[in-house]
Amino acid sequence: MLIEEIRVSGADAGPYAVTTGPDGALWFTLVHQGRIGRLVPGERSATTYELEPDCGPTVITTGPDGALWFTRYRDHRIGRVTLDGDVRSYALPSADAGPFGIVTGADGALWFTETAAGRIGRITTAGEVTEFPLPIEGAFPSAIAAGDDGGLWFTMNGADAIGRIGLDGEVTVHRLPTAGAAPVGIAAGPDGALWFVEIGAGQIGRVQTDGKIEEFPLPDRQARPHAIVAAGDELWFTEWGANRVGRVNGKGEVHEYDLPTPASEPHGITAGPDGAVWTALETGALARIPLDM
């Protein structure tokens, strides 16, 4: 089976993150154009919804209310779009917070990272925001995922660490063995652990909920892995610097696949509703990768 690319924007729009919505469509951010896009698998054209042009929509996820929630990195807000395209946004208490990762927590709220403010945020579906400071200066919290233990797990790109915040706001820090790892993407795995990528070290990492950490080097340590998602019984990830997607099993065994378009800059990745994984390419397309590659 072959990798298929579907063009959803111009190369200057920058498809960045992608997720599967509750309607069975793929929802994605156009970070450089200030839009949210929607593509139904099997169709050849996308619908887009306009935001403020310079707001920088970044990571997107399904909320507990059935809408899509996303971070607005450049104007420091949290956005929401309904399945019929109604858009609104919410300001954050911290100025210049730089929100990036976002995920639904076990408490029915959205939890997000504030890269520039060094905080973890929580927003209810009514728009009420709470912020929790991190115990490390310059941590640059990036992606965030909900763990099976009820906590929220996040990468600390600037501190070479993985953090966990409980629903009560208590933060635990797990330092990585590798200096300069610079972790970014993180996802809950089918094994109950959290899996993450180290963009600086070219490795895939795994942290158990008791804090035990394993690292698995990629064949190309300069691949710059960026995002990761669970699909089937494996984890799939993007290699932003190598123009590839890869998959890793529970033993740490890695398989990699070249993308058809050179220098396509794969960023976000999601498990699609159609038995494939999808990745957002900054050159203006979404790529479909069958799970049985």
HELIX and SHEET records of a PDB file:
SHEET    1   A 4 GLU A   4  ARG A   7  0                                        
SHEET    2   A 4 ALA A 285  PRO A 290 -1                                        
SHEET    3   A 4 ALA A 276  LEU A 281 -1                                        
SHEET    4   A 4 PRO A 266  ALA A 271 -1                                        
SHEET    1   B 4 PRO A  15  THR A  20  0                                        
SHEET    2   B 4 LEU A  26  LEU A  30 -1                                        
SHEET    3   B 4 ARG A  35  LEU A  39 -1                                        
SHEET    4   B 4 THR A  47  GLU A  50 -1                                        
SHEET    1   C 4 PRO A  57  THR A  62  0                                        
SHEET    2   C 4 LEU A  68  ARG A  72 -1                                        
SHEET    3   C 4 ARG A  77  VAL A  81 -1                                        
SHEET    4   C 4 VAL A  87  ALA A  91 -1                                        
SHEET    1   D 4 PRO A  99  THR A 104  0                                        
SHEET    2   D 4 LEU A 110  GLU A 114 -1                                        
SHEET    3   D 4 ARG A 119  ILE A 123 -1                                        
SHEET    4   D 4 VAL A 129  PRO A 133 -1                                        
SHEET    1   E 4 PRO A 141  ALA A 146  0                                        
SHEET    2   E 4 LEU A 152  MET A 156 -1                                        
SHEET    3   E 4 ALA A 161  ILE A 165 -1                                        
SHEET    4   E 4 VAL A 171  ARG A 175 -1                                        
SHEET    1   F 4 PRO A 183  ALA A 188  0                                        
SHEET    2   F 4 LEU A 194  GLU A 198 -1                                        
SHEET    3   F 4 GLN A 203  VAL A 207 -1                                        
SHEET    4   F 4 ILE A 213  PRO A 217 -1                                        
SHEET    1   G 4 PRO A 225  ALA A 231  0                                        
SHEET    2   G 4 GLU A 234  GLU A 239 -1                                        
SHEET    3   G 4 ARG A 244  VAL A 248 -1                                        
SHEET    4   G 4 VAL A 254  ASP A 258 -1                                        
END                                                                             
